[in-house]
Structure formats: C-alpha cells, structure tokens
Amino acid sequence: MLPELTAQALFTLEHSLAGPALADCGAVWTLLSRLADLIRSLAAGLPAGEWEEVAPEVWVARGVVVPQTATLIGPAIIGPDTELRPGAYVRGSVLVGRGCVVGNSTELKNCILFDEVEVPHFNYVGDSILGWRAHLGAGAICSNVRTDGRTVRIHGFGDAIDSGLAKLGAILGDGADVGSNAVLNPGTVLGRGSRVYPLSSVRRQVPSRSIHKQNGDIVAILEEAK
C-alpha cells in the first residue's frame, strides 16, 4: 500500500479509540467494512461508570447532553465532551471521539471522527474517516456512492486504486479544513493540514499542506511568516 494512504501518514492515532485497528489495517478504508464489529468490541472495554448506554448499542460518555431532537442508532460510541446539537442524526456504525461537534441536521453513517472533529452545520459524513481536528464548513458533504454503481476508485496516486467498496466517502487527514458547500466525491483523500475552498467539487487526492481551489487547481500552502 502507498505510504500516503496509511493511517500513520494521515492521522495521530492516539486521538481515536480506533487508532490501534487503523494502524494494522493497511489501506485505511478497509476498516470501514468491519466498523460495526469494532465498535461493539470497543464498547465492551469502556470504563464502567463513565459511559451510559442511552439506546440499544449506543454508548455515550457521561456528561454529553443528547438533545430530544437528536436521533442515535447503534452501534455507536460518542466520546466525552462532545457536543450533539439539535437534529443530529447518527445512523449506525459511528465512532465519535472526544471534544467533537455534531451539529444541526448533520448525518453520520459508518464513519470515524477522531478527537475534536467539527461537523457543525448541515453536513453528511458517510463511509468516511475524519482525522484529528478536521473540520467541515456548513453544507459540506462526503459523497459515498458513484452514480454508475461501480466500486469506488481513489485517484491522484498514479494509477487509480480500486477500493473494492461500493460505498466509500472521504478520508481527511489531521487538521484538514473543508469550506462551506464543498462536495468531497467518493474516494477523496485530503492530506494533513490541507484545505478545500468553498463550493469546490473534489475528485482526487489533495496532498498534505495544500489548497484545493474552486477551479480544481491544487497549490502548496506557503509557510506563514513568523
């Protein structure tokens, strides 16, 4: 597997309960096909007294407020200090880390959110992994299905790589920041610290410390003056 697609290249693994599993899985997206079982296994080891099963197979850290209008479907783990906002929809096989924001009308399905990820306004995150401190602007979505129904391919690493998955959204490295109303098409990979302009449609890899502009150009982020 290409080094750019390994968990070690994309994520700070101690910032997710899924870190050890990701470290051993090769291409990071392969873990998504068995995420439900991983969540159940992790739940069995959660410290007693620090977590509450608020619905069947939905484990929420004590102190996290679940709004009446939020919908939580298991298996799911919601980490400490996370903010669930009204209308949040957790649709099964979801692992949310510490200090995250899952916002108004945001839908999560079969995905991993590392610690301090923010998906605060009208976002869809399906079959995706968002690294530590990644952020989606309002209305940004991770599209996870090709319109032709074929398996999702990952572009931007030489020859396209067939994931073997009919559903695969986006992989965001630590600190990746996506502008409002951008679409991350199936199989998008954003490197650590990368940025996506608002209203962009992204169809390939964006290297670490790079910017994807609305016209599809990708440029390196210049070092900021000290």
N, C-alpha and C positions, 0 to 999 in steps of 0.2 A: 504494500500500500504506500502511496506517495506520502512523504513526511508531512506535507501541508494539510493532509486530511486526517491526521491522528489527533487524538484527544490532547496529547501533550503539547502539540503545536497551537491548538486553538483555545485551550481552557486552563485555568488554575484549578486543578482537580479537587483541592481541599474545600472548595466553595460549593460542593454539591454532595449529597448523600450518594449520588450515582457515580462519583469520581472513581472509586476502585473498579467498578464494572466497565466504565468507559476506557480506563487505562488498558484493559485487557481485550478490547473488542476489535482492534484493527481500525477499519473504517468506522467512524463514529456513528453513522446512521444505522449500522447493523443492530445496535442495541434497541432501536425503536420497535422492532418486531417482537421483542420479548419484554417490553417495558412493564406491562401489567404484572407479570410474574415477579419482576424485580421489585416493584412497589410493594407487593404483598410480602416478599421476603424482608425488605427493609422495615416494614411496619411491625413485623414480629420482634424486631430488636429495638424498637423505640423505648426510651426510658419510661418506666411506669410512673404515673403521676404527672408527667409533663405533657401528655398528649390526651386528646379525647376523641373517641370515635363518634362523630356527630351525625353520621348516616352510615348505612352499610358500606364498609370498606373505605370510608373517608375519615382519615386521621388528621386532626387539626391541632396544632400546638396550642396549649392553654394560653389564654390572653389574646388570641386572634379573634376578632369580632366577625361573625358571619351575618351579613345583613339579611333581613327577611326576604328580600327580592333576589338574593343570590341563589343559584342552583348548583349543587355539588353532587356529582355522580362518581362512584368509585370504580376501580380503585384509584385513590388519590391521597397524597400527602401534602399538607400545606404547612410550611415551616414557620418558626417563631418570628414575631414582629412583622409579619406580612399584613398588608392592608388589602382586604377584599372590599370592593366598592359595590354599591347597589347595581344589580343587573349582571354581575359577573356570572359566567356560565362555564363551569368546569365539567367537561363531558367525558370523563373516564380516562384512565391511564395517564395521569398527570402528576408530576413531581415538581413541587414549587419549593424553592429554598427559603432562606432566612431574609427578612427585610425586603421582600418583593412588593410590587404594587400590581394588583389585578383589577383593572378598572371597569368603569361603567360600560356595559354591553360588550365587554371583551369575552371572547370564547376561546377556551383552551381544550385541546383534544390530542391525546397521545403525544405528550411533549414533556421536555425537561426545561425548567427555568432554574438556572443557577442562582446563588445568593444575589440580592439587590438588583434583580432584573425588574424593569418597569415596562408594563404593557397597559397603560393607564386609560386609554380612551378609544373605544370602538375598534379594537384590534381582533384579528383572527390568527391564532397560532395553532396550526395542525401539523402533526408528524414532524416536529421540529425540535431543535436544541438551541437554547439561547444562553450564552456564556455569561460569566460574572459581570454584572453592571451593564449588560446590554440594554438597549432602550429602543422602543418603537414609538414614533410620533403618532399623533391622533390619526386614526383611519388606516394606518399601515397594516398590511396583511401578509401572511406567509401562505401563499397558494400551494396546495399539496397534490394536485391531480392534473395530469396532462389532458388536453382537450381531445386527443386522439386515443386515450385509454392505454397507451403503451407504458412500459416501465420508465421510471424517471432516470434521466441521464444527467451527469454532472459535467459541466463544460468549463473550460479555462485552464485545464491541466494537460495540455497536449491533446491526445485523442480523448474523445468523450468517454466517461466511465459510466457503465450501466450499473445502477444501484441494485437492480433486481427487485425493486419495490414499486408497486402500483401507486403507492401514496408516500410521498416524501416532500416535506416543505423546505425550510431553510435551516442552515447551520450558521449560527452567529458566534464568532469568537468573542472573547472577553472585551467589553467596552465598545462593541460595535453600536453605532447610532444610526437609526433609520428615520428619515424625515417623514413628515405627515403625508398620508395618502399615497405612499410608495407601495409598489407591489413587488414582493420577492417571489419570483416564479419558481416552480418546482425544481429542486436541486441546487438552489442558490447557496453559495458558501461565501460568507464575509469573514475576512481575517481579523485578527485582534486590532482593535482601535480604528477600524475602517468606518467610513461614513457614506451614507446614501442621501442624495439630495431629495427634497420633497417632490412628489409626483413622478418619480422615476419608476421605470419598469426594468427590473434587474433579472438577467437571464444567465449569469455566469459567475465565476469566481471574482471577488474583489480582494486583492491582496491586502495583507496587514498594512496599517498606516497609509491607506489610500482612500481617495474620494471617488465615488461613482456619481457623475453628473447626469442631468436630465437627458442629455443627448446620447448617453451611453459611454462617453469618454471617461477614462479612468486615469487619475493623476495621483502622484505621490503627495502626501501631506508634508509640507515643508516644516522643518523644525522651527518652533516658535522662539522668537528672540527672548533671551533671559534678561 
